[in-house]
Amino acid sequence: MAAHRHDLNAPPPLRRLLPAKPDEQESPPSRPPAAEQRPTVACWPCRQAKAKCDARRPECTRCISKKKQCHYETNGQETRTQARKRKFETLQSRQDNLEYVVEALRSRPDPDADAILWRLRKGDAIDALANRLRHGDLLLQLSLVPETRYRYEFPLLRTMPTSLRQRTNPYLQSQLYEWVVPDAHVLPSPQPPPSHSQWPEGPRIPQAPFLMPYHAAEVIDVALDSVQPSKWTTVGSDDALMRKLLGAFLLQDWSWFPVFHRDYFLQDMAAMSHELCSPLLVNVVLAAGCNYYRDLGNRAEFWNPSTYGYRFLAEARRLWEIAQTGNDLTTIQAGMVFHIIYNLNGADRLGYVYTIRACQMAHEIGLFKRSGLFYKQRLRNARDFTAWNLFLFQSLCSFTFYRAPILKETPDVPLPSPLEDPKWYGELLLRYPLSQTPYNANFAQYFNARIEYEKIMNDLGVRLFTSKPGTRPLSATETAEFYLRFRGWYHQLPGSLSPRNIVLSCALKLHMRYHHELLGILTSMLTAETPGSPAAVFAEQAGQSPHQLFLHSKICLETLLRVYYLRHGFEYLDAYLIAFLSTGVFMSIRDMELSSSSSSDKLLEMRSTVILLSKGVYDQGSSLFLGKLLFRLIRSRIRAEDLDALQRFAKFDDAELARQEEHLEQATSQWPVDIVSKTDNPDVQRLSLLLQRHKLEASKEPRSHG
């Protein structure tokens, strides 16, 4: 029998592990119970009472029971030390902002300092104002919003010409000029005449239009934001783009050509109502908008079927043919827009046909007679508004082209007082970048003034152009009578349209037109003032020398064009502006040709004017074909050295101009250019004829190989 021995050095046997029970599940290790979060800081009432606070927010239990106003000096789980640090940083930041604003008031130009002070007095927070001053310029440079303090600069000569800096020049005393040229040196203004006493001084605060170009603004209209133009056209479905086209036209030229009541048009478009909106009107307005919207390429190529402008116009023409079977308000309004488009394209003779037809339709529906009570108020207002607009439009277009007015009498419909019934006219509200309040353009006063002016122009057109233009010039007595009517209108302008307060492009053009037409009727009076001469008779009846008045209006027209450029620039389409640019540039070219001055400074001023206004025509030509036609003629008239300077300033592309030469030769524009007097024969100065003459002369000249 063998004996069993234990090894004393061997480890004791391990405990046998038992298998886990089948239904037993492994549980995660348990965590120690979280310590109760104690309030970090008691509320202020509990601290004052040295009472226990449970630190509940927004009100602790004790304050609720005691009905005390509970408040804390700290935020959430913030400690007292953290709160003190935060308050210190806040005070330090406020101190820094105060110092920054004070330094800006001390160091920035006067207009900027006035703007800062105005915002302080208006109640802007120091921190927000300092932040705007610190970061605004950077944001503006990034093109998030237009530069508010930006202004354009003249070519060759940075300052206003000495010949314009006269004490009698009211536009150098304007707020607009003071804001865009804060350091300008103008001769002291004489005592203003009594007839100007009704013009208020105007606000001395830098309202947005004085600080920014007009094209930086947007039209404020709830209906414009909600319309869906795609429901009115078959051309496209991009509502966002089409709203931009509508907005561009409404902003940039509707105030000059208010061919329809904007409020009613947009309201009915949004509501899909055909009472004051129609597919015809929508399509033709969109076609016009294509010229005004700068993000569209080849805007001026009306012949290009790939452009939106061509497609919208083709659809509008199709709808126009259909609409001839009936007469309604929107068809009449569309006729005026057609005329605008064809004028832009240098096909004014065709455009005039649409206005003639619109006037015929207006007579057929009794538009120029008082509306009966069977019309509801809204439709009656729209009819009367359209009647006055058609009168204004035909008068403007007829006179521009030396034609007799289509309408010889004013409409027999009410024209409400702009002060008593401004809603009849509609409001034009503008939103400028960085501006917290909308700007009211005072459209009612402006439109009323336009109508009163056009009444005089229509009478003048009837007198001058009913017979063949140039065959029945005004006598000295008639010229004096019309001059006194114009002067009376000018001195009765409301304060918002006074030389001191004008700022928007439409108001500047209204003053340009006043001086432009004075030049036209005064030219024939520029004779020697011998006894019994036309000049002497005029001076006796008008109370002023025609030579002095002519020179004054010439100075004012150039000043207005220059101030317009300084504030608004020439790049954005402003359709009727080209008429004033044309007159200004050809008068300046002629002045250079006739000048006997040997002064280099005087020559530099004249060259600066020629180049500036030529650039304006070129810039407008990027959006309207008529500008390209006119620029072609201007290039043939200016000196070689001035053309070189113009090319550096305007940066035009000779290759691009050559590419469009074929279309330029097909122009049929009847616009009389390089003509000032309203008694001259316009037929020899029609634009298409002048271009043909230039081409013939150029073909006879030997080609230059330099």
Buried (B, 14 or more C-beta within 10 A) or exposed (E): EEEEEEEEEEEEEEEEEEEEEEEEEEEEEEEEEEEEEEBBBBBBBBEEBEBEBEBBEEBBBBBEEEEBEBEBBBEEEBEEEBBEEEEEEEEEEEEEBEEBBEEBBEEBEEBBBBBBBBBBEEEBEEBEBBEBBEEBEEBBEEEEBBBBBBBBEBBBBEBBBEBBBBEBBBBBBBBBBBBBBBEEEBEEEEEEEEEBEEBEEBEEBBBBBBBBBBBBBBBBBEBBEBBEBBEBBEBBEEBEBBBBBBBBBBBBBBBBBBBBBBBBBBBBBBEEEEBBBBBBBBBBBBBBBBBBBBEBEBBBBBBBEEBBBBBBBBBBBBBBEEBEEEBBBBBBBBBBBBBBBBBBBBBBBBBBEBBEBBBEBBEEBEBBEBBEEEEEEBBBBBBBBBBBBBBBBBBBBBBBBBBBBBBEEBBEBBBBEBEEEBEBBBBBBBBBBBBEEBBBBBBBBBBBBBBBBBBBBBBBBBBBBEEEBBEBBBEBBBBBBBBEBBBEBBBEBBBBBBBBBBBBBBBBBBBBBBBBBBBBBBBBBBBEBEEEBBBBBBBEBBEBBBBEBBBBBBBBBBBBBBBBBBBBBBBBBBBBBBBBBBBBBBBBBEBBEEEEEEEEEBEEBBBBBBBBBBBBBBBBBBBBBBBBBBBBBBBBBBEEEBBEBBBEBBEBEEEEBEEBEEBBEEBEBBBBBBBBBBBBBBEEBBBBBBBEEBBEEEEEEEEEEE
